[in-house]
Amino acid sequence: MADELALLLRRAGFGPTAAELAAAKKAGYEATVAALTAPTAPDVGASLAPVPVLGPDPFSGLSHPTAAQRATASEERWEQTKRLTRWWLDRLTVADHQTREKLWFFWHGHWATSVRKVMRPQMMLLQHQNLRSSLDFSVMAHKMITDPALVFWLDGESNTRAAPNENLGRELLELFMLGIGRYSERDVKAAGRALTGWRIDYDGARSYFNPAWHDNGAKTILGATKNFHAHTLVDFLLKQDRCAAFIAERLWFRYASSTDPIPKSTRDAMVASFPHSMSMLRKLFEDEAFRASAGKLVKQPTEWFVGAMRHLGLRPGELSDEMSTYVLNGLERLGQLPFAPPSVEGWPAGVEWLTVGAAQTRLNFAGRLAQLVPAQRLTPEDVAHVLTIETWTNRTYAVLKATTDPQRLLTIGLASPEYLVT
Amino acid sequence: MDAVTRRRFFLASGVVGGSALVAGAAKLSLGGLLRTASEASGREDHRKTSKLVIVTLYGGNDGLNTVVPYASSAYHAARPELAYEPERVLRLDDALGLNPMLKGLSSLWGEQRLAVVLGVGYPKPDRSHFRSMDIWQTASPSGPTSSGWVGRWLDGTRAAPEAAVSFEPMLPPLLAGESRTGACVSIGGLKLPPGLTADLVGALGRREPNESELQARAADAYANLIDIDQLIRDAEAASAAPPTTVQPDSPATSTGGSNILSAQLSRVAQCVEAGVPTRVYSVSLGGFDTHASERLGHEFLLRQLDQALTSFAGRLSGTEAGRQVTTVVYSEFGRRVRANASDGTDHGTAGPVLVLGSQVAGGLYGEQPSLTDLDDGDLKATTDFRDVVGTLLASVLQADPARYVGGGYQPTMLPFLARD
């Protein structure tokens, strides 16, 4: 019972504090699921970290920039990107509605778009807000298909009647709405044609439709023939049985197990709540298979870092500039810098986070975080309490017992296998 | 020496010391690995397997001033301040010559141990450092891919963590696979937080009975980290290391890479000589982003490169293990044909790839790109870099090139390793 609750809180959010875990134990599993997925009180914590105002893209207005102007503007963009990323990490840490914040993080990984290609942090923020304003998957899919960052990321801009580019159409089917192998190459080409004509107004950070670039002909997709365009295509895909099942599978993969397949009964229960993603999540949390999935997920680096900040009572927004830079570099080395997924497939999972290189980075990262906590006396039991670990294995306990230095104890705790796997 | 070294490895990994590691399917201790190699499976000796050393030049090396088309009037016209006079270059043939700083490489050329692949690039060149480097390392010009080509080879061969080792500060994407990655070994020694010892971290890496597979794998990563570090230290201790000098920083802007190439290469030589089972090593030299006052900075870097490669090649040629090593040198792109207004060059496209070693059939491969038929001021690549990658995969790693190059590309084999 207690273990199930700890598992629920770890999976639903970024790492419960000892106080949150104690409150949940008092309330019980069902009531906690309800409170997590349908919070009633306003999110006071989140209000401490309001969405930042980035200012205009430093390249806008520069029609023929010199090398020096270019360098300055690039530098400014990078500063804006750092500010945006730091804000999000702060928001994930301080928000009370952890389940909603975690779900938005999930959707970022689902519609994985990287600032490395998009370059404009303003467009990344716009996409982020588009995701935040649509917990219903059908609303989200409609917003995403013309989202400027996503369109740019997948070359939608160069997808025209005369020269179709199938990148966005392919990923829409493969990674966003149906899953690989549920369509033919002909469907990909036709979907690409349906998505022609969308252009980006960079200065306005918006997309617009140019009928002259759109392929107005009939397209046959998954056996249906009509003059599909972006939104009718999305509507059509939303109605496919595969779509709801695919989203349920993706949620299972990130929230329950990255190795075991979703049981059919779990998937059916979740599909019944499609397209409302929070309700799907609720069905998942209530499911027996979820409650038995302990040890099946490795924390993603962002989860690990944000969880550590929460457990240590720290805020990313209050770190020094030097430490902030260290954090972003550290997350990048661990393989998960928010707003910069490695590819459109999104983040890795499971053992892929457990490389030798990551082990070295994580140890030093943990050491730096532990240094931020004022020294005091700690025992291995205290560290377990702070990090909400139920019990240490004999291995880790023995390592912890080898030192009395509080920073060292915290470092070992944060790096321990027990803390990395949920 | 041989037996002594092996024994060191056993001791290091605790196999002889009695605290045998709990070895699950995912975890094979290095000591165990060496024992398997030397005792059980037909005395395979890691000194006899072919190995690859990949030298990455970060920042975009100016290919035209590395392998100089000295006889071309277009070359001299495009960059009057930067061009080398024909009498200064170290001639390869009647059209091309090496930069005067590359004296050591020039003697390797004379010994036919240096191959120069000309005009290497990829379709639709990208002029972003990071994107272009990504393309080279992932061998995926069509779009971002999360794995490097060496990483995919690690995945596909289910390689042990020490099969690919980087001596760079950060693991390059090259060595990152989907399920496996190479190991990043810090050249200045394993860096751990204050007060944390290798013993403590090693202890954190012990598997526990009844823990979940993932939790056990999390522990393995710590054990492997310590084992690999120890393996490298032992290799260093076992070989007489020449004194390494840390080179001063070069004047160009940093775009990644390290400035202590010779130190990295001497670690590689030690490991090779000690019979460490690593097949691929990654090292790098940074600072090639010579947008301004190029001549001085570029020559400084090329001299560093030449010294590091030459002493490495000389050392390797003295042992059988060393003669199994092939070294390849590349950069993410060349530079523009025409110099810019600050006596530098901006980001360009194709460039030469150097391949050296005892297995190499020296000579020129491919075609030097035209200096008059340009693509918007840039060279048109004549050789796809995936052909170079594919050849290395097939000839050095004995792997299926198409499988690890990926993206459906069928690499053409280049005969630069066809030496008998």
Interface residues (C-beta under 8 A of the other chain):
Chain A: A67 S114 R116 K117 N167 A294 G295 K296 L297 V298 R333 P342 S343 V344 E345 P348 G350 V351 E352 L354 T355 V356 G357 A358 A359 Q360 L363 N364 A366 G367 R368 A370 T393 N394 R395 T396 A398 V399 A402 T403 D405 Q407 R408 T411 I412 A415 S416 P417 E418 L420 V421
Chain B: A26 F130 R131 G143 P144 T145 S146 P161 M170 L171 A176 E178 S179 R180 T181 G182 A183 C184 S186 L190 K191 L192 P193 P194 G195 L196 L200 V201 A203 L204 R206 R207 E208 E211 S212 E213 L214 Q215 A216 R217 A218 A219 D220 A221 Y222 N224 L225 I228 H291 N340 D346
